[in-house]
Amino acid sequence: MATTGTSSESLTNVVSLTQSSSNGAPSADQPDGARAGGRMQSLQPLISLKPYLLKHKGMLVAGFTALVFSAVAMLSVPLAARRMIDHGFSADSAGFINQYFAMMVLIGAILAASIAARFYCVSWLGERVVADLRQDVFAHLARLGPAFFEKTHSGEVMSRLTADTTQIKAVAGHTISQALRNMIMLIGAFVMMFITSPHLSGLTLIAIPVIVLPLMAYGRSVKDLSRKAQDTLAEASAYAGENLSAVRTMQSFAHEQVVSDRFQDAVQRSFDAARDRMRARAGLTALTVFLTVASIVAVLWYGASAVISGEMTAGELSQFIIYALFVAGALGELAEVWGEISQASGAAERLTELLAVVPEIRTPDNPVPLPVPAKGAIDFDNVTFNYASRPGVSALGDFTLHVKPGETVALVGPSGAGKTTIFNLLLRFYDPTTGRVRVDGVDVASADLDDLRRRISLVPQDVAIFADTVLENIRYGSPTTSEDEVRKAAIAAQADTFIRALPDGYNTRLGERGVSLSGGQRQRLAIARAILKNAPILLLDEATSALDAENERAVQQALEVVMRDRTTLVIAHRLATVQKADRILVMDEGRVVESGTHAELVAKGGLYGRLAALQFGKEAAE
């Protein structure tokens, strides 16, 4: 997939990493002993950020260089302090003190410049990595078929796309930088401590396991609690989004208080999970700081005794103390950083779970090209299909249909007869259980998905209107089309008059889902969108169901012009809209039970005749 961020190779690495991680990581119901072996593996989701970081090697090198300079500048301060304490406090060494203070100012300037450079580089990296990651996640989601979204709540997906990527932004930028800086400070300060006093350094080493082991023990629990907090927050967000998107329904049922109470409960659960996470992190920090301070006090007591006995100078002890404080500070910050990394690991795990989902419907590796120019022939050969949610019920059973280029075929019948399933299979939202679907002689399962769907225009019953201008809504599927062509399509769809009456005409921004428009206006925009796409195959799913009688006649006249020389499949419950179809298929329980023209089917007196009698009256049926 092409994005301005990370390449498809990076995405492949993420998916393969996630799959290997899920195979090796212990499950949530395993005992603690089984989990112990997976502690380091629990951070593997964060390794998926590696290709995103390596994409910007120049900024990485600049940030690392600035980080090293700042660490070296800090590590040089205790050396100057020791020299001043041991040699500088006398009348004869005023020049010496001046030189060292001037050197300290220079060190301060280097430190300030390197910290500023590091801050910019790591902030840039954090923002860039998250932008690239969001692009890849969204591009991947856009390729997943309806089957995925039938099983996954959209609010949950949006939480992962926004909140989880924000968690990762801190790690990709500042947290990794902090970890590296503190590791350099820790190692550099330890080395200088050993150079200053091997005896005191040996005592310090004894304290390290006491500090590090609790850090490792807490890391896993913080990660699990972070994951729980993110999940509960996603649930609350999903519930809020679902109800706010249906605000009219909610208010019409006077359901505001009930919804508010349920959302309050969801928010409280999210807060409780976040509180547990904060308690764990606070306990980790407190324990680490206490053990660090206690260890330093013990070492300093020994050092003070060494100065009194003459084994060390005051300057050496001061130098050692400063380096010990550097070590303590580095360990304390690493404890905090470890908590943040564990927290972000839970977010990264949720994102990589999304990226690991393999689309059930995708373009084959070597697609069969569709013939050019397109003709619009449609063939269903003995097709059977079952939805995954209803495996025991056939939406289509041994269905066969051959539509010639330019022919108009209407599909009528009771709800649940399989009419919409035909559209879903033709657009290849699903693959048939058995049989084949072909467009222009090519099996749709063998064709390139984008090429296939470019040949089909759809006017759905439930019209999708976006919170954008009228102009952009009409040219949603044809973004490079001129404004003049958009207006022509709107005129053909009988939409131009009401569009011009809007406050800013074609530049009027519509509310979310077009709530400011009537059902008929939304449907006419969808018809204009399909007209503009100018595809050889036109699918009309109750395209005039939301129009009054006057507008229905006007739109029907426009559709008759659009349908000319195009292969058209029409789903309709209102039989008045399909009387002029070349052929009408009457469907029931996934099978064709009658076929013919309107007059032929009325004369037969079967299912179509009964439907016609209900809609047109007994005389029309006769």
RAZIDA-V768808 format. One record per backbone hydrogen bond with DSSP energy under -0.5 kcal/mol. CO is the residue of the C=O (numbers start at 1). NH is the residue of the N-H. E is the energy in kcal/mol with one decimal. If there is no record, write none. Layout:
co,nh,e
CO,NH,E
CO,NH,E
//
This chain:
co,nh,e
1,3,-0.6
7,11,-1.5
8,12,-2.3
9,13,-2.1
10,14,-2.1
11,15,-2.4
12,16,-2.8
13,17,-2.3
14,18,-2.4
15,19,-2.4
16,20,-2.1
17,21,-2.4
18,22,-2.8
19,23,-1.4
20,24,-1.4
21,25,-2.5
27,30,-1.6
31,34,-0.5
31,35,-1.5
32,36,-1.7
33,37,-0.7
35,38,-2.0
36,39,-1.4
38,42,-1.4
39,42,-0.6
40,43,-1.3
41,44,-2.0
43,46,-1.4
43,47,-0.6
44,47,-1.3
44,48,-0.7
45,48,-1.0
46,49,-1.9
47,50,-1.9
49,53,-2.1
50,54,-2.9
51,55,-0.9
53,56,-1.8
54,57,-0.7
56,60,-1.9
57,61,-2.8
58,62,-2.2
59,63,-2.6
60,64,-2.7
61,65,-2.6
62,66,-2.3
63,67,-2.1
64,68,-2.5
65,69,-2.4
66,70,-2.3
67,71,-2.2
68,72,-2.8
69,73,-2.4
70,74,-1.9
71,75,-2.4
72,76,-1.3
73,77,-0.5
74,77,-1.0
74,78,-0.5
76,80,-1.5
77,81,-2.1
78,82,-2.4
79,83,-2.0
80,84,-2.1
81,85,-2.2
82,86,-2.6
83,87,-2.3
83,88,-0.5
84,88,-1.7
84,89,-0.5
88,90,-1.6
90,93,-1.3
91,94,-0.8
93,97,-2.1
94,98,-2.3
95,99,-2.3
96,100,-2.0
97,101,-2.7
98,102,-2.4
99,103,-2.2
100,104,-2.1
101,105,-2.0
102,106,-2.0
103,107,-2.6
104,108,-2.4
105,109,-2.1
106,110,-2.5
107,111,-2.8
108,112,-2.7
109,113,-2.5
110,114,-2.6
111,115,-2.5
112,116,-2.2
113,117,-2.4
114,118,-2.6
115,119,-2.7
116,120,-2.2
117,121,-2.5
118,122,-2.7
119,123,-2.1
120,124,-2.6
121,125,-2.5
122,126,-2.5
123,127,-2.4
124,128,-2.7
125,129,-3.0
126,130,-2.0
127,131,-2.3
128,132,-2.7
129,133,-2.7
130,134,-2.9
131,135,-2.1
132,136,-2.3
133,137,-2.8
134,138,-2.7
135,139,-2.6
136,140,-2.3
137,141,-2.6
138,142,-2.7
139,143,-0.7
140,143,-0.8
140,144,-0.5
141,144,-1.3
145,148,-1.2
145,149,-1.1
146,150,-1.6
147,151,-0.7
148,151,-0.9
148,152,-1.1
153,157,-1.8
154,158,-2.4
155,159,-2.0
156,160,-1.8
157,161,-2.1
158,162,-1.8
159,163,-0.9
159,164,-1.7
160,165,-0.7
162,166,-1.9
163,167,-1.8
164,168,-1.7
165,169,-1.6
166,170,-1.1
167,171,-1.0
168,172,-3.2
169,173,-1.6
170,175,-3.4
171,176,-1.8
173,177,-1.7
174,178,-3.3
175,179,-2.7
176,180,-2.6
177,181,-2.9
178,182,-2.8
179,183,-2.0
180,184,-2.6
181,185,-2.8
182,186,-2.6
183,187,-2.8
184,188,-3.2
185,189,-2.8
186,190,-2.1
187,191,-2.5
188,192,-2.3
189,193,-2.3
190,194,-2.3
191,195,-2.1
192,196,-2.3
193,197,-3.2
197,201,-2.1
198,202,-2.1
199,203,-1.6
200,204,-1.8
201,205,-2.1
202,206,-1.1
203,207,-0.8
204,207,-0.9
204,208,-0.7
205,208,-0.8
205,209,-0.6
206,210,-0.5
207,211,-1.3
208,211,-0.8
208,212,-3.0
209,213,-2.2
211,215,-1.0
212,216,-2.2
213,217,-2.3
214,218,-2.4
215,219,-1.4
216,220,-0.9
217,221,-0.7
218,222,-2.5
219,223,-2.0
220,224,-2.3
221,225,-2.5
222,226,-2.3
223,227,-2.4
224,228,-2.1
225,229,-2.3
226,230,-2.4
227,231,-2.2
228,232,-2.4
229,233,-2.1
230,234,-2.3
231,235,-2.1
232,236,-2.1
233,237,-2.6
234,238,-2.7
235,239,-2.3
236,240,-2.3
237,241,-2.8
238,242,-2.3
239,243,-1.8
240,244,-2.6
241,245,-1.9
242,246,-0.5
243,246,-0.5
244,247,-1.2
246,250,-2.4
247,251,-2.5
248,252,-2.5
249,253,-1.4
250,255,-2.7
251,254,-1.7
255,259,-2.5
256,260,-2.8
257,261,-2.6
258,262,-2.3
259,263,-2.7
260,264,-2.5
261,265,-2.2
262,266,-2.1
263,267,-2.9
264,268,-2.6
265,269,-2.3
266,270,-2.0
267,271,-2.8
268,272,-3.0
269,273,-2.2
270,274,-2.4
271,275,-3.0
272,276,-2.3
273,277,-2.0
274,278,-2.6
275,279,-2.7
276,280,-2.1
277,281,-2.4
278,282,-3.0
279,283,-2.9
280,284,-2.3
281,285,-2.5
282,286,-2.9
283,287,-2.5
284,288,-2.2
285,289,-2.7
286,290,-2.5
287,291,-2.4
288,292,-2.3
289,293,-2.9
290,294,-2.8
291,295,-2.0
292,296,-2.3
293,297,-2.6
294,298,-1.9
295,299,-2.1
296,300,-3.0
297,301,-2.2
298,302,-1.6
299,303,-2.3
300,304,-3.0
301,305,-1.6
302,306,-1.7
303,307,-2.0
304,308,-2.0
305,309,-1.9
306,311,-2.1
306,312,-1.0
307,310,-1.0
313,317,-2.1
314,318,-2.5
315,319,-2.7
316,320,-2.7
317,321,-2.9
318,322,-2.4
319,323,-2.3
320,324,-2.7
321,325,-2.6
322,326,-2.2
323,327,-2.3
324,328,-2.8
325,329,-3.1
326,330,-2.7
327,331,-2.8
328,332,-2.7
329,333,-2.6
330,334,-2.4
331,335,-2.0
332,336,-1.7
333,337,-3.2
334,338,-2.9
335,339,-1.6
336,340,-2.0
337,341,-3.0
338,342,-2.6
339,343,-2.2
340,344,-2.8
341,345,-2.0
342,346,-1.3
343,347,-1.2
344,348,-3.0
345,349,-2.3
346,350,-1.7
347,351,-2.0
348,352,-2.8
349,353,-1.6
350,354,-1.2
351,355,-2.3
352,356,-1.6
354,357,-1.3
357,359,-0.5
360,362,-0.6
364,367,-0.7
367,369,-0.5
377,440,-2.4
378,403,-3.3
379,381,-0.5
379,438,-3.0
380,382,-0.7
380,401,-2.1
381,436,-1.6
383,399,-3.1
384,433,-1.9
384,434,-1.8
385,395,-2.1
385,396,-1.6
387,390,-1.3
388,391,-0.7
390,393,-1.8
393,395,-0.6
396,385,-2.0
399,383,-3.1
401,380,-3.4
402,404,-0.5
403,378,-2.1
404,407,-2.1
407,409,-0.6
407,568,-2.4
408,582,-1.0
408,583,-1.5
409,570,-2.4
410,412,-0.5
410,585,-3.3
411,572,-1.6
412,587,-3.1
414,417,-1.4
417,590,-2.0
418,422,-1.3
419,422,-0.6
419,423,-1.0
420,424,-2.4
421,425,-2.4
422,426,-2.1
423,427,-2.5
424,429,-3.0
424,430,-0.9
425,428,-0.6
434,384,-2.0
436,381,-2.9
437,444,-2.7
438,379,-2.4
439,442,-1.9
442,439,-2.4
443,446,-1.9
443,447,-0.7
444,447,-0.5
446,368,-3.2
448,452,-2.6
449,453,-2.6
450,454,-1.7
451,455,-0.7
452,455,-1.2
453,456,-1.1
455,537,-1.7
457,539,-3.3
458,460,-0.6
459,541,-2.8
461,463,-1.0
463,465,-0.7
465,513,-0.8
466,468,-2.8
468,510,-3.1
469,473,-2.0
470,474,-2.1
471,475,-2.0
473,476,-1.0
478,481,-1.9
482,486,-1.7
483,487,-2.3
484,488,-2.0
485,489,-2.1
486,490,-2.3
487,491,-2.6
488,492,-2.2
489,493,-1.6
490,495,-3.2
490,496,-0.9
491,494,-1.6
495,499,-1.9
496,500,-2.4
497,501,-1.0
499,502,-1.4
502,505,-1.4
504,507,-2.2
505,508,-1.6
506,471,-2.5
508,470,-1.4
511,514,-2.6
512,515,-1.1
514,517,-2.0
518,522,-2.3
519,523,-2.0
520,524,-2.0
521,525,-1.9
522,526,-1.8
523,527,-2.0
524,528,-2.4
525,529,-2.2
526,530,-2.0
527,531,-2.6
528,532,-2.4
529,533,-1.5
530,534,-1.2
530,535,-0.5
536,567,-2.2
537,457,-2.8
538,540,-0.5
538,569,-2.4
539,459,-2.7
539,541,-0.6
540,542,-0.9
540,571,-3.5
542,545,-1.7
544,547,-1.4
548,552,-2.9
549,553,-1.9
550,554,-1.7
551,555,-3.0
552,556,-2.7
553,557,-2.0
554,558,-1.8
555,559,-3.0
556,560,-2.1
557,561,-1.3
558,562,-2.2
559,563,-3.2
560,564,-0.6
561,564,-0.6
563,566,-2.1
566,568,-0.5
567,538,-3.0
568,409,-2.9
569,540,-2.8
570,411,-3.8
570,572,-0.5
571,542,-2.5
573,575,-1.0
574,577,-1.8
575,578,-1.4
578,581,-1.6
583,410,-2.7
584,586,-0.5
584,596,-1.7
585,412,-2.6
585,587,-0.6
586,593,-3.1
586,594,-1.4
587,414,-0.5
588,591,-1.0
590,397,-2.3
591,588,-2.4
591,593,-0.6
594,586,-2.8
596,584,-2.5
597,601,-2.5
598,602,-2.4
599,603,-2.0
600,604,-1.4
601,605,-1.2
601,606,-0.7
606,610,-2.2
607,611,-2.3
608,612,-2.9
609,613,-2.2
610,614,-1.9
611,615,-1.9
612,616,-3.4
612,617,-0.6
613,617,-1.3
617,621,-1.8
618,622,-1.7
//
